[in-house]
Amino acid sequence: MRRLSARAGRAVGVAVLVLAGATAVPGQLPPAAGGPPRPARAIVRPLASLLLPGTGQLIGRQDRGAVYLAAEIYLLSGFLRTSGEARGDAERYQALAYDIARRAFSPIRRDTAFEYYEQMERFAESGRYNTDPGSGFVPESDPRTYNGSVWLLARRTLWPDPDMPPDPTSDLYWRAVEFYKAHAVGPDFLWSWRDHALEHAVFRETIRKSDDAYRRAQAQVGLLLANHIVSAVDALISSRLAAAAGRPVELRTALTPGRASMRLSVAF
């Protein structure tokens, strides 16, 4: 969600620069009394609409500003609702994962990146991290487990023949071990859904619901940004036309299924 906020901030910043450039006229002198609005004043309405959709239109006494404002409230409430649902589902699947699959391996709950829970979704067991009962280190070899699949990938990636290990003291062997250590899950994050197939299915469904909610929240962010930009551009066009005509200008837009229309009115 922080990335979404950063992107939204950059988009609004670019829009501000575009609006500022569109409303500035190099070398223009201040108009006489009663003349068209100065550029410094003409930018007020677009910037107001960029910050809060509809306010630029309402400043210009244009009723359609209420439509932009209502859309902002509706979209923002939808974003808050769906992002809250996503966080709630994320908390539920993380708690379920610890209570059922992880508690036996770690007495203290520590949550981690989403990719970890994706692997818990795919694999019923993590497998052991080190299968050597002594002081040595031997990676998990069962490819049905997550750690075993990592060790298989390391062998396939770094050894000429994944089924023929090189000398255990060779650099080639230990490069594969280092690959395994970098990607396998350690002792504090092992898991097993063995004998808990029903809970594992609930875990998968909760992850799916959380993902769907996050995607809907991202779509709401896109619509919110569009509402800001469209309202600002609308206010910019109205302000520029009013400045050019020297009279109040009203720009009306209408969107209906299969049709879009625009009407321009200039007072005389």
SULWOLIN-V377926 format. One record per helix or strand. SS is the DSSP state (hx for helix, st for strand). FROM is the first residue (numbers start at 1). TO is the last residue. Records with the same first field share a line. If there is no record, write none. Layout:
SS = FROM-TO  FROM-TO
This chain:
hx = 2-23  39-51  55-59  65-102  114-122  146-158  171-183  187-189  197-245
st = 125-125  192-192  249-256  259-266
